[in-house]
Amino acid sequence: MIFTGTPGGIGFGSKPYRPLKAGDVLRCEVDGLGAIENRVVPET
C-alpha cells in the first residue's frame, strides 16, 4: 500500500472539520493482504 496523502484543502469540506493531529492513528486493511497502521507525529 502506498499512501500519497490528500490534496491540500480537501479536509475543509468535512463537517465538523477534524484535521489529523499528533497521536492520531490511521489504519488501512485489505482482506487477504494485511493491514498497516501509522501514527501521526508532529512536523519537525
C-alpha positions as CSV (number, residue, x, y, z in Angstrom):
1,M,0.0,0.0,0.0
2,I,1.2,3.5,-0.8
3,F,-0.2,6.5,0.9
4,T,0.4,9.7,-1.0
5,G,-1.7,12.0,1.2
6,T,-4.6,14.1,0.4
7,P,-4.6,17.2,-1.8
8,G,-4.4,20.4,0.2
9,G,-7.7,21.9,1.3
10,I,-9.8,18.7,0.8
11,G,-10.4,18.3,4.6
12,F,-12.0,21.7,4.9
13,G,-15.2,20.3,3.4
14,S,-15.7,18.0,6.3
15,K,-18.4,18.9,8.8
16,P,-17.3,19.1,11.5
17,Y,-13.8,19.9,10.4
18,R,-11.4,17.4,12.1
19,P,-7.8,17.7,10.9
20,L,-5.4,15.0,11.8
21,K,-3.3,15.7,14.9
22,A,-0.2,14.3,16.6
23,G,-1.1,10.9,18.2
24,D,-3.9,10.0,15.8
25,V,-3.6,6.5,14.2
26,L,-4.5,5.7,10.6
27,R,-5.3,2.1,9.8
28,C,-5.8,0.6,6.4
29,E,-6.7,-3.0,5.9
30,V,-7.2,-5.1,2.8
31,D,-8.8,-8.5,3.2
32,G,-6.3,-11.3,2.4
33,L,-3.4,-8.9,2.2
34,G,-2.9,-7.4,5.6
35,A,-3.1,-4.1,7.5
36,I,-0.9,-1.1,8.1
37,E,-1.1,1.4,10.9
38,N,0.6,4.8,11.0
39,R,0.7,7.2,13.9
40,V,0.6,10.9,13.1
41,V,3.7,12.8,14.5
42,P,4.3,16.5,14.8
43,E,6.2,18.1,12.0
44,T,9.8,18.9,12.9
